[in-house]
Amino acid sequence: MRLHTITHTLEKYERHISSAMLLGGFIFDNLTLTRIDRSRDHIILASYLLIILLCIFLVNLFEARPKRGGFLEKIQPWLIFAIQFFFGGLFSNFIVLYSRSASFISSWPFLVLLFALLVGNEFFKKHYARFTFHMSIFFVALFSFLIFFVPVVLREMSGSIFFLSGLSTVILFSLVMYSFSRAFPERIEESKRTLAFSITFIFILINILYITNIIPPIPLSLKDIGVFHSVYKKSNAEFIVLSEEQKGYAFLRRYDTLSLVQGEPAYVMSSVFAPTDLSLRVVHNWQLYDDKKGWISVAKIPLTIIGGREGGYRIYSREDDVSPGLWQVSVETERGQVIGRVKFLVERVNQDPPLQSSLR
């Protein structure tokens, strides 16, 4: 089959192929993505960014120097689809990675933004030929990648590391723009004002989302959390927990129930995944709900986690003054980013209900 016949077929079934590309990118990357600290996954995501850059370069090179009948004209439709496919792959990966690190209640605006870019990618094809548009989307993708890549490489997580991620994004993007300006200066010149405004707006928006703790605390993620009557460390590898027997309809409840006698403490145990060799402090924030004031912090207990364990580093805290009512314990970073939480209703009883022990 000749190239022009393939191109004609491509144009005829353009919308269907576009949808298939989007779905294919999402499925492929969800199957190949493993751990956020593995070099193989970093290489895959970085290669996607480089392929997108190459496709953007070739598309704009053709539009700046059109040669009808040339090779670039024949492959241009394929380049647009390639940009869609790899942007779809990137944002599907970001949704998976960021949602693992997110409490939806606190981070939903950023997750919705990533999802909108993933789904909107299907309808953006005609805009990918517009330099400002596709470079703005590329800036979001590059920033989203470096937000978790820099902490993993430096094995540190803090506000200054986030600032370094943003600075690295701006520097790398500036180098790309300089390279493009050498190849097609006219297109850069005609787009530089609108592009500068767009990039500035995106940069400020992402920093605001970080300052307000809306961006999830990636590369951390909550693997497990629960509320118990007691937690005992049997060895370095095992914990014994005592919990109430679960009834058959427990999965329908909005939260767990903890039945405590007067003076009995409550325990919350969580497993937090962090990349290998990354050690930092997190907080168990015990909160009681008040009908007038909302959630009131009763205790903030700092705990240290050490990265590398597949199932997450296990930590627990104890609260002695647990009055009846609705409680929640949030696992947070020291600056208040919510990694995850558990809600439970404390009821006062005269004697302990039947308990069961299990290993964690």
PALOGU-466507 format. One record per residue: x, y negated, z of N, C-alpha, C, CB in turn. Coordinates in steps of 0.02 Angstrom, whole numbers, plus 32768, in hexadecimal, padded with zeros to 4 digits. Each point is the difference from the previous one (the first is absolute). Glycine has a CB too. Example, Ala and Ser with C-alpha at 12.3 -4.5 7.8 and 13.67 -1.06 7.14 Angstrom:
2
8294811C81867FD37FC58000802D7FC480007FA1803B803E/804D7F907F9E802A7FC580037FD97FC98025803B80207F94/
***
This chain:
360
802A803C80007FD67FC48000802C7FC280007FA4803E803D/804E7F947F94802A7FC47FFB7FF27FD080398003800E7F84/802F7FC580877FFB7FD180377FC47FD27FF9807B8005800C/7F767FE47FB67FC87FD17FF87FBD8023800C80447FBE7FAD/7FB9808380467FC38026800E7FF58007804B800E803F7F94/80297FCE80907FFC800480497FEA7FBD801E805A80597FFF/7FC37F727FE67FEF7FBD80187FB77FF07FF480747FDB7FEA/7F71803A7FDB7FBA7FF47FF07FD380268031801E7FF07F86/7FF5804E80897FDA8029803080037FE18045801780667FBD/80237F80805580097FE080407FD27FC48008807780258001/7F847FB27FCA7FD57FC580037FB78013800280577FC17FC1/7F978076801C7FBA80167FFD7FE780178044801180217F89/801A8004809B7FEC801B804180247FDC80397FEB806F7FCA/80217F52802B80287FD8802F7FE580028047801E7FB77FA1/7FA2803E80677FE47FFC80448005804380247FB27FA77FD9/80418090800480048042801F8048801180137F9B80247FBE/80937FCC80168046800E800E80187FD6803B8013801C7F87/7FD47FA6807C80137FD380377FE9801D80437FF87F9E7FB3/7FCA807B804F7FE6801E803E8028803F80127F8D7FD37FE6/808580547FE78026803D800C80457FEF801B7FC1803A7FA5/805D7F91804180417FEA80187FFD7FEC804A801D7FD97F8C/7FAF800380867FF77FEA80457FF8803C802E7FCC7F957FD8/8006809980157FF4803B8028803E802C80037F887FFB7FE1/809B800C7FE7803C80297FFD80367FE5802D7FE4801F7F8D/80257FA0807380337FE2802B7FF0800A804A80167FAC7FA8/7FA9804E80697FEC80098046800B804880177FAB7FA47FF2/803F808D7FE58007804680128049801580047F9280177FCA/80957FD58004804680147FFD80267FE7803D7FFB7FFE7F84/7FFB7FC4808E80277FE480377FE9801A804480137F9C7FBB/7FAD8074804D7FEA801D803F801A804680097F9A7FBA7FFA/807480697FCF801C80438004804B7FFF800E7FA780277FB2/807B7FA6803580497FFE800780177FDA803E800780067F85/7FCF7FCE809780157FD9803A8005802C803E7FCA7F9A7FCE/806D8063805680098029803B80087FD4803E8036805A7FBA/80077F908055800D7FD7803B801B7FBC7FEB801680678044/7FD97F677FE580127FBC7FEE804B7FF480057F917FDB8027/809480507FFD80477FF58008802A802E7FD47FEA7FDC8075/7FF980457F5A8025802D7FD580187FDC7FC17FBD8060802B/80837FA97FC680207FDE7FC87FDE80107FBE806C8001803F/7F7D803D7FB97FE080137FC17FC37FD47FF1802880758011/7FAF7F7E80227FC57FD67FF680147FB87FF27FBF804B804C/80757F9D7FD580197FBD7FF280177FFA7FB780227FF38079/800180407F7080197FFF7FBB7FC680007FCF8068803C8024/7F647FEB7FEA7FC580027FD47FDF7FBC7FFC7FEF8079801D/80057F68801C7FDF7FBF8001802B7FCA7FDF7FC480218068/807D7FE07FA6802E7FD07FE1800280097FB480457FFD806A/7FBA80427F808001800D7FB77FC07FE67FE0804880658012/7F7F7F9F80117FC27FE47FE680077FB57FF57FBD805A803B/80607F857FF7800A7FB87FFA802D7FEF7FC47FF17FF4807C/804380337F7A802E7FF37FC97FDF800E7FBC8060801D804B/7F7880187FB27FDD800F7FC17FCE7FC97FEF800E807C8016/7FCE7F6C801C7FD17FC97FF580257FC27FE67FB5802D805B/80857FC47FC480277FC77FE9801680087FB880277FEE8075/7FEF804E7F798016800C7FBB7FC67FF77FD080578050802A/7F6F7FCA7FE77FC57FF87FD47FEB7FB77FFA7FDB80738021/80267F6980167FEF7FB87FFE80327FDB7FD47FCE80078073/8071800B7F9380347FE07FD87FF3800C7FB58052800E805E/7FA080307F8F7FF680107FB97FC17FE07FE5803D806C8012/7F8D7F9480157FC27FE07FEA800B7FB67FF17FBD80538043/80657F8B7FEB800B7FB87FF780357FF17FCC7FDF7FEF8077/8051803F7F8180317FF77FCA7FDE80037FBC805880338049/7F787FFA7FAF7FDB80057FC17FD67FC17FF47FFD807D800C/7FE17F6B80287FD57FC57FF880297FC17FF47FAB80368049/80927FC97FD2802A7FC57FF5802180027FBB80157FFA807B/7FF880427F6C802080087FBE7FDA80347FD780717FDF8031/7F5280127FBC7FD880327FDC801D80127FBC7F9B7FD5803C/806B806B7FB98016801A7FBF7FCD80337FEB807B7FEB8018/7F5780017FBC7FCA802C7FEC801B803E7FDE7FB47F9D7FF4/8030809C80248016803F7FE3803D801D80217FD17FD97F97/804B80038099803B801880237FF08034803580367F937FE9/7FFE808880357FF8803580327FD97FE7803D806B80337FD9/7FA47F8F803E7FDF7FE7803B7FB57FF87FF680697FC6801E/7F8380277FA57FB87FF97FF27FDD8043800580187F9E7FB5/800A809780357FE2804380017FF9801B8047803080147F8F/7FFF7FDC809B7FFD801D80447FE07FD28033806680407FE4/7F897F8280087FE57FD180317FC2801A8025802D7FA67FB8/7FA1807980247FC6801A80268015803480347FB97FEB7F9C/8079803C805380188033802F80217FDF803D800F80517FA1/80137F77805380207FDD80377FCD7FE58032805E7FE17FB3/7F6A800580327FCB7FE6802C7FE48038802B7FE47FA77FAC/8011809380357FE6803980268033801880347FBA80217F9D/80867FDC805280348014802E80017FD2803D8044802E7FA1/7FB37F9180537FFE7FD180377FC58011802E80347FA67FB9/7F92806980297FC680138028800D803E80297FB77FCC7FAA/806680668034800B80418022802D7FF8803C7FF1803A7F93/80467FA2806480317FFC80377FEA7FCE80368059801D7FAF/7F817FAF803E7FE27FD680347FCD8028802880127F997FB9/7FC7809080247FD0802B80238023802F80307FB47FFA7F9E/80848023804C8027802C802B801B7FDD803D801D80437F9D/7FFD7F808059801D7FDA80377FCB7FF0803580547FCF7FB2/7F73801580377FCF7FEA80317FDB803A80207FF27F987FBF/800980A1801F7FE4803B8021802F801880377FC480217F96/807D7FDD805D8032801180337FFB7FD0803B804B802F7FA8/7FB07F9180497FFE7FCE80367FC1800A802B80407FAF7FB8/7F88806180287FC3800C8027800A803A80307FBB7FD57FA1/806480628046800C803A802B802F7FED80397FEF804D7F9E/80497F93805380327FF080327FE67FCE8033805880167FAC/7F897FB4803D7FE97FCC802E7FC480188029802A7FAA7FB1/7FAA807F80327FC7801880268016803080377FB87FF37F9B/80808031805B801A802B803580187FD7803C802280537FAA/7FF17F6F804A801B7FD580357FCC7FD0801B807080097FCC/7F517FFE801E7FCF7FCC800D7FC98016802E801A7FD07F92/7FD0800380997FBF8005801F7FD27FD87FD2802D800D8079/7FA180157F6A7FD77FDF7FCC7FDF7FC0801B7FEC806F7FCB/80007F9280747FDD7FC6801C802C7FC27FFD7FBF804C804B/80817FBC7FC3802D7FC6800280227FF27FBE801280188078/7FF5801A7F5D80277FF87FC27FD780057FC0805F802F803E/7F5F7FD27FC87FD7800C7FC480097FCA7FCA7FAE8038804A/805E7F887FC680077FD07FC8803B80127FD27FCF7FA88049/8069806D7FD4803A80117FD77FF380407FD9804C7FC68051/7F95806C7FCF7FF1803F7FDE7FCE7FF57FC78017803E806A/7FB87F967FA17FD07FF07FCC80237FDD7FC57FA47FF68057/808C7FDF7FB980267FDE7FCC802680337FD5800C7F9B8049/801580957FD6802480337FDA7FCF802A7FD7805980048058/7F6E800D7FC57FCE80287FDB7FE47FD87FC57FE3803E806A/80137F817FA07FE77FD67FCA80327FFE7FC67FBF7FBC8053/808280417FBE803280007FCB800380437FDC80427FAC8042/7FB2808A7FE47FFF80427FE07FC580077FD1803980308064/7F8B7FC17FB47FC480077FD67FFE7FCB7FCA7FC280308062/80517F927FB080017FCA7FCE8031800D7FC97FDE7FB28058/805480767FB6803180127FCC7FDF801C7FC280538017805A/7F73800B7FAF7FDA801C7FC87FE57FCA7FD17FE28060804A/800E7F667FD27FDE7FCC7FD9802F7FC87FEB7F97801C803C/80AA7FEB7FD3802F7FCA7FF5802780067FBF80087FF6807A/7FE8803B7F5D802B800F7FC7800D7FC27FD57FD480748001/7FF97F687FEE80097FC67FD4802B7FCA80207F9280197FCB/80717FE7807880287FCE8022804A801380057F9B7FE08040/807480607FB4804680158006802C7FE17FCA7FD9806A8033/80097F7A7F9A80267FDD7FCD800F7FB880157FCC80487FA8/80197FA38091800B7FBD80198038800280337F877FE07FEC/80AD7FFC8006803E800580277FF57FF0804A803F7FE17F99/7F9E7FE880757FF47FEB80467FDB803680277FFF7F897FDC/7FD0809580047FD7803180228028803E80147F9D7FD77FC1/80858047800D8022803F8011803D7FF5802C7FD7802F7F95/80497F97806880377FF3802D7FE87FF3804880417FD17FA0/7F83801380677FE37FF680427FF0804380207FD17F917FDC/8011809D7FFD7FF18042801A8041802580117F9680047FBC/809D7FF3801A8041801F800E801D7FE680428014800E7F84/7FE57FB28089801A7FE2803E7FDE8020803D80177F947FC4/7FA7807780387FDC80218037801B8047800A7F997FBB7FE7/807180697FE280198045800480478002801E7FB9801F7F9D/80717FB4804D80457FFE801980017FEF804B80297FDD7F8E/7FB07FF280867FFD7FED80477FE58039802A7FEF7F877FDF/7FDC809A80097FE2803880258032803980087F907FE07FD4/809A802B7FFB80338034800480367FEE80327FE9801F7F89/80307FA4807580377FEC802B7FEB7FF9804980337FC67F9F/7F8C802E806E7FE87FFA80458010803E80287FA47FB57FD9/8058808780088011803C80268044801C7FED7F87801A8007/80937FD57FBE8041801A7FEC80397FE280297FD380117F8C/802C7FAE808080357FDF80268004801A80487FF07F9A7FB8/7FD8806C806D8005801C8044801A804880017FA27FB68020/804C80727FAE801880457FFE804B80017FF57F9180277FD4/80897FB07FFF80477FFE7FF080287FE5803C7FE67FF17F86/80017FD9809880257FE080377FF2802180437FFC7F967FC1/7FD2809680417FED8024803D7FEF7FCF8039804B805F7FDD/7F8F7F7080107FEB7FCE80317FBF7FE27FE880777FE78021/7F5F8005800F7FBF7FE47FEF7FF37FC4802E7FD480707FDA/80257F5580077FF57FC380267FE97FC97FD0805880218056/7F997FA57FC87FEC7FC77FD680377FE97FD27FB37FDE805A/808C80257FBE80387FEB7FD6800B80307FC680357FCB8064/7FBB80757FA7800680317FCA7FCB7FF37FCB803080558050/7F937F997FC67FCC7FEE7FD080157FC37FD87FA88030804B/80757F9E7FD780197FC57FDD803580137FCC7FE87FBA8066/804380757FAC803380177FD27FE180237FC38050800B8061/7F7A801A7FAB7FDC80207FC87FE57FCB7FD17FE18061804A/80027F6A7FD17FE67FCB7FD680367FDC7FDA7FA37FF3804F/80957FFF7FD480387FDF7FDF801D802B7FC8801A7FC5806C/7FEC807C7FA08019802D7FCD7FD280027FC4803680458059/7F897FB87FB37FCF7FFF7FC9800A7FC27FD57FAF803F8046/80587F887FDA80097FC17FDB804180017FD87FBE7FC28058/807880567FC5804180027FDE7FFD802E7FC3803A7FE9806C/7FAC80547F9E7FFB80307FC97FD37FE67FC88014805E8051/7FB47F847FC37FD27FE57FCE80217FC77FD97F9E80208049/80887FB67FD980237FC97FDF803380197FCE7FEF7FBA8066/8034807C7FAC8030801E7FD27FDE801C7FC28049801C8061/7F7C80027FA87FD9801A7FC87FEB7FC67FD27FD780618046/80117F697FD87FEA7FC77FD8803B7FE17FDA7FA47FEB8053/809580137FCC803B7FE57FDE8012802B7FC3802A7FD0806E/7FD380717F9C8010802E7FC87FCE7FF77FC7803280518051/7F8E7FA97FC17FCD7FF67FCD80097FBE7FDB7FB180458044/80647F877FE180087FBF7FE1803780007FCC7FD87FCB8069/805880627F9C803580067FCE7FE780217FC080538008805C/7F7880227FAB7FE780247FC57FC87FD97FDD801E806B8038/7FB57F777FEC7FC97FD97FE17FF37FC1802A7FCC806A7FD0/80607F6480297FFC7FC380297FBF7FD97FF6807B7FFA7FFB/7F6980087FC77FC37FDA7FF27FC68018802A80297FEC7F8C/7FD08056807A7FC8801B802780087FF1804A7FF3805B7FAB/804A7FA5806D800C7FEF80467FF07FB7800D805980588007/7FBC7F7F7FCB7FF47FB880077FB67FEF8002806B7FEB7FC5/7F6E803480107FB87FF17FFD7FD9801E803B800A7FFB7F84/80148034809F7FDD80228037801A7FED80457FEA805E7FB2/804D7F7D805280237FFA80407FD77FDB8035806980007FC0/7F6F7FCF802D7FD97FDC80327FC9802B801F80197F967FC3/7FC0808A80117FCA802A801A801C803C80257FB67FDB7FA1/808180418047801F80398022801B7FEC8044801C80327F91/80057F948073801B7FE8803F7FC87FF68033805F7FC87FC3/7F69801C80277FC77FF7802D7FE5804380177FE37F947FC6/8016809B800C7FE480428010802D802580327FCB80057F8F/80777FFB8064802F8024802C80027FE08045804480227F9B/7FBB7F9C806780017FDD80407FC28011802980427FA37FCC/7F84805D80137FC18011802280028047801B7FC27FB17FB5/8055807F802380038046801580318008803B7FE680257F8A/80537FBA80728032800580357FE57FE58042805B7FF57FAA/7F847FD180537FE37FE3803D7FC9802C801B801C7F8D7FD7/7FB9808E7FFC7FC9802A80168019803F80247FBC7FD57FA0/8076804D8044801A803D8020801F7FF08043801480327F8F/800E7F958077801E7FED80407FC97FF0803480657FD47FC4/7F65800D80267FC87FF2802E7FE1804280187FEA7F927FC5/800F809D800D7FE480418013802D802480327FC980087F90/80797FEE8069802E801E80307FFC7FDD8044804C80217FA0/7FB57F9D80607FFF7FDA803E7FC0800F802880447FA67FCA/7F84806480137FC1800E80217FF5804B800D7FD17F9A7FC9/8063808D802C7FFF8049800E7FCE80267FD580237FE68074/7FCF80017F517FD280237FD3802680347FD67FB67F9A7FFC/808880577FF2802880327FDD80118039803180317FA77FB1/7FC28097803C800E8039802D8049800380137FA1803F7FCD/806F7FDF806E804580038018802880377FDE7FD97FD5806D/8025802D7F51802780307FDA804A7FF3800C7FA480097FA8/8087802780617FF980477FF17FE9802D803A80587FED7FAE/7F897FF780867FE6802980367FBC801C7FEC803F7FBB8055/7FAF807E7FC87FBD801B7FF57FEC802C803A80107FFC7F83/7FAF8002808C7FE6802880387FEC80457FE77FD87F97803A/8047809C7FE17FF180457FED7FC8801E80298076800C7FDC/7F877FE280657FCE801E802C7FF87FD4803D801C80747FD7/7FA77F8D80467FF47FDC803F7FC48020802280307F937FD1/7FD2806F80727FC8801D802580017FE98048800280627FB5/7FC47FA6806D7FFA7FED80467FF7804180287FCD7F8E7FE3/8056807580588003803F80257FFA7FF3804C804880327FA5/7FAB8005807E7FFE7FFD804980478003801D7F8F80378000/809F7FE97FDD804580018016802E80127FC67FDC801F8074/80627FCB7F90803380107FCF803E801580277FD17FAF7FA9/804A808B8045803C80198022803480147FCC7FBB80298062/80827FBE7FA6803680107FD280208041801580157F877FE8/7FDE80AE7FF2801B8042800F804980067FEE7F8E80307FEE/80847FB57FD7804580017FE880077FC77FCE800C807E8011/802F7F7D7FD0800A7FCC7FCE7FD5800A7FC380747FF38029/7F75804A7FCD7FDA80107FC47FB58007800C806680377FD6/7F857FCE806A7FBA800F800D7FE47FD68039801380737FD6/7FAD7F7B80227FDA7FE080357FC2802A800E802B7F8C7FDF/7FC0807780607FC2802080117FCD7FCA8013803C80698028/7F8A7F997FB87FCC7FCE800E7FC180248018802F7FB17FA9/7FAC802D80847FC0801980177FC97FD27FE5803480318069/7F9D7FED7F727FCA7FD97FE27FBD8021800F804E7FD87FA6/7F7D800280517FBD801B800A7FED802D7FC67FE07F9A8043/7FFB809A7FCB7FE9802C7FCC7FD37FDA7FCF80098063804F/80047FA87F717FDB7FDD7FCC7FBF80247FF1806B7FD47FD0/7F5F8007802D7FC0801D7FEE7FFA80037FB47FCB7FD3806A/800680547F7F7FF9800D7FB97FF27FC27FD77FDA8070801D/80067F5F80017FED7FC37FDB80307FC7800D7F8980248005/80B27FEA801780307FCB801380167FD67FC480278048805E/7FDC7FD87F6780187FDC7FC57FCF7FC97FEB803C80677FDC/7F867F9C803D7FCF7FCD7FEE80057FC2802C7FB5805A7FD9/80727FAA805D80057FC8802E802C7FC87FE37FF0804F805F/80017F747FB580297FC87FEC80417FFD80277F987FC17FE2/8067805C805A803C800180297FFB803A8031800D7F837FF5/802C808E802A8003803780307FE17FEA80438068802D7FC7/7F87800480627FE97FF380438032801D80327F8780017FDA/808B7FD88058802F801680337FDD7FFC804380657FD97FBC/7F8F806080637FDD800480408033800380387F9D803A7FCA/80647F91806080337FFB80347FE07FF98045804F7FCB7FAD/7FD0805480847FEB7FF5804580217FC080197FF2807D8015/7FF57F688021801A7FC2801C804B8007800E7F8F7FE68032/809A7FEB7FB480488000800D8029802A7FD17FE47FEB8073/7FFB803A7F608025802A7FD1801A7FD67FC67FBA80648020/80867FA47FCC801C7FD87FC97FEC801D7FBC80617FE0804A/7FAA7FF97F837FF680157FBB80437FFC7FDB7F867FD98001/808380547FCF803E80027FD97FEF7FF97FB68037804A8058/7FF27F927F857FFC7FFD7FB6804380157FE47FA87FA38003/8056808C7FCF803D80187FE07FFB7FF47FB580128058805A/80247F8E7F8980007FF27FB9804180197FE07FB87F9B8013/804480737FAD803C80147FDA80097FCD7FC87FEF807C801A/80497F617FE8800E7FCA7FD0803B80147FD57FD27FA98050/802280597F6F803780107FD180287FC07FF17FBD805F7FCE/80847FA88033802E7FCB7FEB803780207FD77FE77FB98067/803680227F698036801C7FD7803B8017802B7FDD7FB67FA2/804A80768043803B801C8023802F7FC880167FF680697FBD/80207F9C808280317FD2801F7FE37FBB800E8059803E7FC5/7F657FB980347FE27FC180127FE2800780467FE87FE37F87/80327FF680A87FE9800280457FE57FBC80138054805B801D/7F717FA380027FE37FC080147FCC800B803680157FD27F8E/7FD57FF7808F7FCE800380357FBB7FF27FE380557FDB8055/7F7A804A7FC37FBA7FF47FF07FDB7FF78042800780437F93/7FBA7FAD80687FD87FF1803B7FBF80277FFE80337F8D8007/7FBA809180327FBC801A800A7FD87FC880228028807A800A/7FAA7F6A7FD07FD87FC880197FBC801B8018803B7FAE7FB1/7FBD805880917FC18019801D7FCF7FC68005803E805A8041/7F867FAE7FA17FCF7FCB7FFE7FBB801A801580417FC77FA5/7F9C801180827FBC801080177FD07FCF7FDF802B802D806F/7F9C7FED7F7A7FD07FD57FDD7FD27FDD80328005804B7F9C/7FF47F73805C7FD37FD880277FCB7FE27FD2805C7FE68055/7F6480207FC07FC97FE97FD580067FB67FEE7FB880578034/80657F817FF780057FB87FF480427FEC7FE17FB37FEE8060/808380307FB780437FEB7FEA801F802C7FCA800F7FD28071/7FD080677F80801D802D7FCE8036802C80207FE77FAD7FA5/804C806480348035802C801880317FD9802C7FF580487F9A/80157FD180A3802D7FE08030803B802F800E7FA07FBE8034/809C80297FC3803C8028800E80098009804B80367FD77F96/7FCD8069807F800980108046804A800F800E7F8B802E8005/80977FF37FCC804680108009802180087FBC7FE88039806F/80567FAF7F8C8028800A7FC4803F802580157FD27F977FC7/803480A780248036802C80188032800A7FC77FB2803A8052/808B7FAC7FB5803380087FCC801D80478000801C7F868009/7FEF80947FBC801B80447FF780327FFE7FC67F968036802D/809B7FF67FD5803380037FCB7FF4803E7FD480537FC4804B/7FB180327F737FFB80377FD2804180077FD97F837FF07FF6/808C804D7FF6803C800F7FD87FEA80227FC08048800B8068/7FCF7FDC7F5F7FE880187FC0801E80427FEB7FF17F8C7FE1/7FEE80937FEE801B803C7FE17FD5803D8006806D7FD28017/7F6B8034801F7FD7803C80097FC57FFE7FD0802280078079/7FD480307F637FCC80047FCD7FBA7FF2801D804680527FC2/7FAC7FCA80787FBE7FF7801E7FFA7FC2802B7FF680797FFE/803E7F5E80027FFF7FC38028801E800980447F9C7FDE7FC3/807F7FED8059801E800180437FC87FF98034806D7FCD7FD5/7F908062805A7FC88003802F800F7FD4803E7FE480747FD8/7FEC7F62803880057FD5803A7FBC8000802480597FB77FC7/7FA7803B807A7FC07FFC802380047FCC80377FE980797FE7/7FDE7F6F802D7FFB7FCF80367FC68014802E80307FA47FB6/7FD2804080857FCF801180347FE37FC0801D803C806C801C/7F837F947FEF7FDF7FC880207FD98019803C7FF87FC17F92/8018802480A87FE18018803E7FBC7FDE800E80728016802D/7F897FAB7FC37FC37FDA80107FD180027FC480407FB4804F/7F9E80857FA97FD480097FC67FB87FFF8017805780447FC4/7F887F8380337FBA7FF980147FD2801B7FCA801D7F9B8046/7FA680777FCB7FD180187FCD7FF47FCB7FCA7FC980498056/802E7FCD7F6D7FF47FD27FC9802380167FC07FF47FA48052/800880327F7C801E800F7FBE80477FE67FFE7F8E7FFC7FC9/80A18031802980477FEF7FFD801C800D7FBB800B801B807A/802C7FC37F78802780127FC5804A7FF580117FA17FE17FB0/8089804A803480487FF88008801D7FF97FB980038043806E/801B7F837F86801F7FF37FBF804B800C80047FA67FAC7FE4/807480757FEA804980087FFA80187FC77FD47FFC8080800E/802C7F53800E80147FC37FDE804B7FF77FFF7F947FCD8021/8084800C7FB080457FEA800380057FC980348014801D7F86/80287FCF808B80097FCD80337FE37FBC7FEB8067803B8026/7F937FBA7F987FE37FC17FEA7FB580057FF2806E7FE37FD0/7F74805780417FB780067FFE7FE280217FC380027F9D8042/8027807E7F907FE480247FC77FE48043801880527FC87FB1/7F718047803C7FDF803D80178011803A7FD27FA27FBB8030/807C80797FEE8011803D7FDB7FC4802F7FFF80797FF48020/7F61800D80167FC4802A80057FE37FFA8045802E80507FAA/7F987FCE80627FE07FFB80427FD08039800B800C7F837FFC/7FE2808680437FCD803180137FCE7FDD802D805280617FF6/7F6D7FAD80007FCC7FE6802B7FE1803880297FE87FA47FAD/8005804D80907FE18033802A7FD47FDF80358063804E7FEC/7F6A7FD780287FD17FE98033800E802380417FA87FE97FA9/80687FF0808B800E801C80417FC08004802980767FD17FFD/7F7C806B801C7FC6800B802A8017801880457FB9801C7F9B/80267FCD80998011801380447FDA8040801380177F87801F/800D80AB7FFA7FE1804080158019801280467FF880277F87/7FE5800880988013801580448036803680007F8D7FE48024/807680427FA6803480327FFA801480077FB77FD4803D8065/806A7FDA7F90801A80067FBC7FD680317FD780737FE4802A/7F80800C7F977FDF802F7FD3803180387FEE7FB57FA47FD3/80348091800C802D80357FEA80367FE37FD27FA38054800A/809C7FBE800480397FE67FD9802380397FDD800F7FA18051/8011804E7F78802880317FDB80457FE47FF47F98802E7FC9/809A7FFE803980457FEA7FF5801580137FB9801B800D807B/80137FCB7F6A801A800D7FBD80467FE37FFB7F8C80007FCE/80998018800180447FE87FF47FFE7FC97FCB803080708020/7FFC7F607FE780067FCA7FCE80487FFB7FEA7F9F7FC08033/
***
